[in-house]
Amino acid sequence: MVFAGYSASLALLILFAFGVADAIRTLKEGPMIDEEGREYKSAPLAENSGPKSSDRSTVRVQCTEVSMIVFIQADFFKTGRHVSPEELFLGDDKHSKNSRCQAVDAGNDEYVIEAELHECGSKLSISDDDVIYSNKLIYMPAFSHHGITRMTEAVVPVACHYKRTHIVSSNAQHQPLTFSKRAKFSAGNSAFSLKLMTDDWSREMFSSTFHLGDLLHLEASYTGPDQRRVFIDSCVATLTPDPTSVPRYYFIENHGCLTDAKEGGSKARFQPRSRANSLQFQLDAFLFRNDLRNTVFLTCELKAIPKIWRNSLINKACNYIHSRWNNVDGNDGVCQCCDGFCHKRPHMDDMICDIVTLGPLKIFPRK
């Protein structure tokens, strides 16, 4: 990812308790962030969970251009009882067995975890000035052979902050678009659009009122003078026109992976292409829980590739159907990175890019 010149700073917070929220419909997983920038899926903690904030912290983080390095004192709770490195990991339960996310003994009663910025469930958020990679250090105490433990579970949020004017190397999801020097942004009246379509995809629909259970039919298109193929790098849903506002939910990410299709009962999918310069997809209407607003804004990062193009990890439109990823343009192999991280090439094709927002869409519960 390119930001001009490098500087890193550290944000390390101790988390005691926060509420749990979700999005209405079948949004059981996915990158959802609350009003404090924390993931909804984190579990609340007891007041005595984690190292005591009044003491010198037993956790410290070092941020490099490509990695987050977390150092943990063996006396994690400052009680004189040492925890085991096997009980400490970054991310969530699915990362607990990943050797790259687990702590290892570094000597001198200290453990260490070194993970690339995009690894171990790290989340990327963007502010006006900062790029923030956030994660959670998890302590999960092992049970004795009697089935008991004398330690409590703990979660310590950790983060690396980078100024947007600096260079950071990462392949993390939810990155803003980064382009080669040959990339161009459409100026003035954008050549890109994101429109609501009728159910049969024959024409634009001008009603913006829906109910939960309805399908949104959407079309991204490029209408510039040259012949190009349009792709959607990412899309995020928010309650305001600001795509960095919270809560937010990414439903297309990783350079064209329609990740909302993995939600239980979801009908989300890209349609077969009818024209190279348009890409149609459908999405289940949803609301954010615990928020009285019934408006949703959709913001998508679009790009148009020259007519001479080829499928790649960053030029794709991937559906998740029958537990596998499929590319609407063929060559399903480029979609396999959708369950991980789709790396960027150092030199990208000449392309035109823009960010478009559709909304407000008014979504109501069914009576």
C-alpha positions as CSV (number, residue, x, y, z in Angstrom):
1,M,0.0,0.0,0.0
2,V,1.4,3.4,-0.9
3,F,1.4,6.4,1.3
4,A,4.3,8.8,0.9
5,G,7.2,8.5,3.7
6,Y,6.9,6.3,6.8
7,S,6.2,6.8,10.4
8,A,4.6,4.5,13.0
9,S,3.1,5.1,16.3
10,L,1.5,2.7,18.7
11,A,-2.0,2.6,20.3
12,L,-2.4,0.0,23.0
13,L,-5.7,-0.1,24.9
14,I,-7.0,-2.2,27.8
15,L,-10.5,-3.4,27.2
16,F,-12.7,-4.1,30.2
17,A,-16.3,-4.2,28.9
18,F,-18.3,-3.3,25.9
19,G,-21.7,-4.2,24.5
20,V,-22.4,-6.7,21.7
21,A,-24.3,-5.6,18.6
22,D,-25.1,-7.1,15.3
23,A,-26.8,-6.2,12.0
24,I,-30.3,-7.3,11.4
25,R,-31.0,-10.2,9.0
26,T,-28.4,-13.0,8.7
27,L,-25.3,-11.0,9.4
28,K,-23.7,-13.4,11.8
29,E,-20.0,-12.7,10.9
30,G,-18.1,-10.1,8.9
31,P,-16.2,-7.0,9.5
32,M,-18.6,-4.8,11.5
33,I,-17.3,-2.0,13.7
34,D,-19.0,-0.2,16.5
35,E,-19.0,3.5,17.4
36,E,-15.6,3.1,19.1
37,G,-14.0,1.4,16.2
38,R,-14.2,-2.0,17.9
39,E,-15.6,-5.2,16.4
40,Y,-19.1,-6.2,17.4
41,K,-18.1,-9.8,17.8
42,S,-15.7,-9.2,20.7
43,A,-16.9,-10.8,24.0
44,P,-17.5,-8.6,27.0
45,L,-14.9,-9.0,29.8
46,A,-15.1,-9.0,33.6
47,E,-13.6,-5.9,35.3
48,N,-10.6,-7.9,36.5
49,S,-9.8,-9.3,33.0
50,G,-6.4,-8.5,31.5
51,P,-3.4,-6.8,33.0
52,K,-4.1,-4.0,35.5
53,S,-4.0,-0.7,33.7
54,S,-2.6,1.0,36.9
55,D,0.6,-1.0,36.6
56,R,3.3,-0.8,34.0
57,S,1.8,-2.7,31.1
58,T,2.8,-6.3,30.6
59,V,2.1,-6.0,26.9
60,R,3.9,-3.8,24.5
61,V,3.8,-3.5,20.7
62,Q,6.4,-2.7,18.1
63,C,5.2,-1.6,14.7
64,T,7.3,-2.0,11.5
65,E,6.5,-1.3,7.9
66,V,5.2,-4.8,7.4
67,S,4.5,-6.3,10.8
68,M,3.1,-6.0,14.3
69,I,5.3,-7.4,17.0
70,V,3.6,-8.0,20.4
71,F,5.8,-8.6,23.5
72,I,4.0,-10.2,26.6
73,Q,5.4,-10.6,30.1
74,A,5.1,-14.1,31.4
75,D,3.6,-12.6,34.6
76,F,0.7,-11.4,32.5
77,F,-1.6,-10.4,35.4
78,K,1.2,-9.2,37.7
79,T,0.2,-11.8,40.3
80,G,3.4,-13.8,40.4
81,R,1.8,-16.6,38.4
82,H,3.2,-17.1,34.9
83,V,1.0,-17.8,32.0
84,S,2.0,-20.2,29.2
85,P,2.9,-19.0,25.7
86,E,0.5,-21.6,24.3
87,E,-2.3,-19.7,26.0
88,L,-1.6,-16.4,24.1
89,F,-2.5,-15.7,20.5
90,L,-3.6,-12.8,18.2
91,G,-7.0,-12.8,16.5
92,D,-9.8,-15.1,17.6
93,D,-10.4,-18.8,18.2
94,K,-9.7,-19.8,14.6
95,H,-6.2,-18.3,14.8
96,S,-5.4,-20.0,18.1
97,K,-3.8,-23.0,16.4
98,N,-2.0,-20.9,13.8
99,S,1.7,-20.9,14.6
100,R,2.2,-17.5,13.2
101,C,-0.4,-16.1,15.6
102,Q,0.7,-17.9,18.7
103,A,3.2,-16.6,21.3
104,V,6.6,-18.1,21.6
105,D,9.2,-17.9,24.4
106,A,11.6,-15.1,23.8
107,G,13.6,-15.6,27.0
108,N,13.9,-13.4,30.1
109,D,10.3,-14.3,31.1
110,E,8.9,-12.7,28.0
111,Y,6.9,-14.1,25.1
112,V,6.6,-12.6,21.6
113,I,4.2,-12.8,18.6
114,E,5.3,-11.4,15.2
115,A,2.6,-11.2,12.5
116,E,2.4,-9.4,9.3
117,L,0.0,-6.5,9.3
118,H,-2.7,-8.4,7.4
119,E,-2.4,-11.7,9.4
120,C,-4.2,-13.2,12.4
121,G,-7.5,-11.4,11.8
122,S,-6.0,-7.9,11.7
123,K,-8.5,-5.2,10.7
124,L,-7.7,-2.1,8.8
125,S,-9.5,1.2,9.3
126,I,-8.8,4.6,7.7
127,S,-9.2,8.1,9.2
128,D,-8.4,11.4,7.7
129,D,-4.8,11.2,8.9
130,D,-4.1,7.6,9.9
131,V,-4.1,4.1,8.7
132,I,-4.8,1.8,11.7
133,Y,-4.2,-1.9,11.8
134,S,-6.0,-3.3,14.9
135,N,-6.2,-6.7,16.5
136,K,-6.8,-8.5,19.8
137,L,-4.3,-10.3,22.0
138,I,-6.2,-13.2,23.5
139,Y,-5.3,-15.0,26.7
140,M,-7.2,-18.3,26.8
141,P,-6.2,-20.3,30.0
142,A,-5.7,-24.0,29.7
143,F,-7.7,-26.3,32.0
144,S,-5.9,-28.7,34.3
145,H,-6.5,-32.4,34.0
146,H,-9.1,-31.9,36.8
147,G,-11.0,-29.5,34.5
148,I,-10.3,-26.4,36.5
149,T,-8.4,-23.1,35.9
150,R,-7.4,-20.4,38.2
151,M,-7.0,-17.7,35.5
152,T,-9.6,-15.7,33.7
153,E,-9.8,-15.2,30.0
154,A,-8.6,-11.8,28.8
155,V,-8.6,-9.6,25.7
156,V,-6.1,-6.8,25.1
157,P,-6.8,-4.7,22.0
158,V,-3.5,-3.8,20.2
159,A,-3.0,-1.5,17.2
160,C,-0.4,0.0,14.9
161,H,-1.1,3.6,13.6
162,Y,0.5,4.8,10.4
163,K,0.3,8.3,9.0
164,R,-1.4,8.3,5.6
165,T,1.6,10.3,4.3
166,H,3.9,7.4,4.8
167,I,4.7,4.1,3.1
168,V,3.3,0.9,4.6
169,S,3.7,-2.5,3.0
170,S,0.8,-4.8,3.5
171,N,-1.8,-7.0,1.8
172,A,-4.5,-6.4,4.3
173,Q,-8.2,-6.5,3.5
174,H,-10.3,-3.3,3.5
175,Q,-7.4,-1.3,2.0
176,P,-8.2,1.9,0.2
177,L,-7.5,1.7,-3.5
178,T,-3.8,2.2,-4.3
179,F,-2.8,2.7,-7.9
180,S,0.3,2.8,-10.1
181,K,1.5,6.1,-11.5
182,R,-0.3,5.3,-14.7
183,A,-3.7,5.1,-13.0
184,K,-6.1,8.0,-13.6
185,F,-9.1,9.2,-11.7
186,S,-12.2,10.4,-13.5
187,A,-12.6,14.1,-13.1
188,G,-15.7,16.3,-13.1
189,N,-18.7,14.2,-14.0
190,S,-17.6,10.7,-13.2
191,A,-17.7,8.1,-15.9
192,F,-18.6,5.6,-13.2
193,S,-22.0,4.9,-11.7
194,L,-23.8,2.7,-9.2
195,K,-27.5,2.3,-9.8
196,L,-30.5,0.4,-8.5
197,M,-32.1,-1.7,-11.2
198,T,-35.5,-3.4,-11.6
199,D,-35.9,-7.0,-10.8
200,D,-35.4,-8.1,-14.4
201,W,-32.3,-5.8,-14.8
202,S,-33.9,-4.1,-17.8
203,R,-33.8,-0.5,-16.5
204,E,-32.9,1.8,-13.6
205,M,-35.2,1.8,-10.6
206,F,-35.8,5.1,-9.0
207,S,-37.6,3.9,-5.8
208,S,-35.2,3.7,-2.9
209,T,-37.5,2.1,-0.3
210,F,-37.2,-1.6,0.6
211,H,-38.1,-4.0,3.3
212,L,-36.0,-6.7,5.0
213,G,-36.1,-9.8,2.8
214,D,-36.1,-7.8,-0.4
215,L,-33.3,-8.1,-2.9
216,L,-31.4,-5.1,-4.0
217,H,-30.4,-5.2,-7.7
218,L,-27.4,-3.1,-8.3
219,E,-25.3,-2.2,-11.4
220,A,-21.8,-0.7,-11.4
221,S,-20.9,0.7,-14.8
222,Y,-18.3,2.7,-16.7
223,T,-19.4,4.9,-19.6
224,G,-16.1,6.5,-20.7
225,P,-15.2,6.9,-24.4
226,D,-12.8,4.0,-24.5
227,Q,-13.6,0.3,-24.2
228,R,-12.9,-1.0,-20.8
229,R,-14.0,-3.7,-18.4
230,V,-15.3,-2.6,-15.0
231,F,-14.5,-4.3,-11.7
232,I,-15.5,-3.6,-8.1
233,D,-12.6,-3.7,-5.6
234,S,-14.7,-3.2,-2.5
235,C,-18.1,-2.0,-1.2
236,V,-19.1,-0.9,2.3
237,A,-22.5,-0.2,3.8
238,T,-22.8,2.7,6.4
239,L,-25.5,4.7,8.0
240,T,-24.1,8.0,6.6
241,P,-22.5,9.0,3.3
242,D,-19.1,8.8,4.9
243,P,-17.7,5.4,4.2
244,T,-15.3,5.6,7.2
245,S,-18.2,6.2,9.6
246,V,-19.2,3.5,12.1
247,P,-20.9,1.1,12.2
248,R,-20.0,-0.2,8.8
249,Y,-20.2,-3.5,7.0
250,Y,-18.0,-4.6,4.0
251,F,-19.9,-6.8,1.7
252,I,-17.4,-6.8,-1.2
253,E,-13.7,-6.9,-0.4
254,N,-10.3,-8.3,-1.3
255,H,-10.5,-7.0,-4.9
256,G,-13.8,-8.4,-6.0
257,C,-14.8,-11.1,-3.5
258,L,-18.6,-10.9,-2.7
259,T,-18.1,-12.0,0.9
260,D,-21.7,-11.3,1.9
261,A,-22.6,-14.4,-0.1
262,K,-21.0,-16.5,2.7
263,E,-23.6,-15.3,5.2
264,G,-26.2,-18.0,6.1
265,G,-29.2,-17.7,3.8
266,S,-27.7,-14.9,1.7
267,K,-28.8,-14.6,-1.9
268,A,-25.9,-12.2,-2.7
269,R,-24.1,-12.8,-6.0
270,F,-22.7,-11.3,-9.1
271,Q,-24.7,-11.8,-12.3
272,P,-23.2,-13.1,-15.5
273,R,-21.8,-10.2,-17.5
274,S,-24.0,-8.8,-20.3
275,R,-21.4,-6.1,-21.2
276,A,-17.8,-5.6,-20.3
277,N,-18.3,-2.1,-19.0
278,S,-20.9,-3.1,-16.4
279,L,-21.1,-5.5,-13.5
280,Q,-24.4,-6.4,-11.9
281,F,-25.0,-7.9,-8.5
282,Q,-27.8,-8.6,-6.0
283,L,-27.7,-8.1,-2.3
284,D,-30.2,-8.8,0.6
285,A,-31.6,-5.8,2.2
286,F,-30.4,-5.4,5.8
287,L,-30.4,-3.0,8.8
288,F,-27.9,-2.4,11.5
289,R,-29.2,-3.5,14.9
290,N,-29.4,-1.2,17.9
291,D,-29.7,1.9,15.6
292,L,-33.0,3.7,15.0
293,R,-31.9,4.9,11.6
294,N,-33.3,3.0,8.7
295,T,-31.1,4.5,6.0
296,V,-28.2,2.7,4.4
297,F,-25.5,4.2,2.1
298,L,-23.5,1.9,-0.2
299,T,-20.0,3.1,-1.2
300,C,-18.0,1.2,-3.8
301,E,-14.5,1.5,-5.2
302,L,-14.7,0.9,-8.9
303,K,-12.0,0.6,-11.6
304,A,-12.0,0.2,-15.4
305,I,-9.4,-1.9,-17.0
306,P,-8.3,-1.6,-20.7
307,K,-9.9,-3.8,-23.2
308,I,-6.8,-6.0,-23.4
309,W,-7.0,-7.5,-19.9
310,R,-6.6,-10.7,-18.1
311,N,-8.1,-12.2,-14.9
312,S,-5.8,-11.8,-11.9
313,L,-6.0,-11.7,-8.1
314,I,-6.9,-8.0,-8.3
315,N,-9.1,-8.1,-11.5
316,K,-12.0,-10.5,-10.6
317,A,-15.6,-10.8,-9.7
318,C,-16.1,-13.8,-7.4
319,N,-19.2,-15.5,-6.2
320,Y,-19.4,-17.9,-3.3
321,I,-21.8,-20.7,-4.5
322,H,-22.0,-24.3,-3.1
323,S,-19.1,-23.7,-0.7
324,R,-16.7,-22.6,-3.4
325,W,-15.6,-19.4,-5.1
326,N,-16.4,-18.9,-8.8
327,N,-15.3,-16.0,-11.1
328,V,-18.0,-14.7,-13.4
329,D,-15.3,-14.0,-16.0
330,G,-13.8,-17.5,-15.9
331,N,-10.6,-18.8,-14.3
332,D,-11.9,-19.6,-10.9
333,G,-8.4,-20.0,-9.6
334,V,-8.0,-16.3,-9.1
335,C,-10.8,-16.4,-6.5
336,Q,-9.1,-18.9,-4.2
337,C,-7.4,-16.0,-2.4
338,C,-10.9,-14.7,-1.3
339,D,-10.5,-16.8,1.9
340,G,-7.2,-15.2,2.6
341,F,-5.6,-12.1,1.1
342,C,-5.4,-11.2,-2.5
343,H,-2.0,-9.8,-3.1
344,K,-1.3,-6.8,-5.4
345,R,1.3,-6.8,-8.1
346,P,4.0,-4.1,-7.9
347,H,3.0,-2.7,-11.4
348,M,-0.7,-2.5,-12.2
349,D,-2.5,-2.2,-15.4
350,D,-3.4,1.3,-16.8
351,M,-6.8,1.9,-15.4
352,I,-9.3,4.6,-14.5
353,C,-10.7,4.6,-10.9
354,D,-13.3,6.2,-8.8
355,I,-15.3,5.9,-5.6
356,V,-19.1,6.1,-5.9
357,T,-21.9,6.3,-3.2
358,L,-25.5,5.2,-3.6
359,G,-28.1,6.3,-1.0
360,P,-29.8,6.9,1.1
361,L,-31.7,3.6,0.7
362,K,-34.6,3.3,3.2
363,I,-35.0,-0.2,4.7
364,F,-38.0,-1.1,6.8
365,P,-38.8,-4.2,8.8
366,R,-41.7,-6.2,7.4
367,K,-44.9,-5.7,9.3
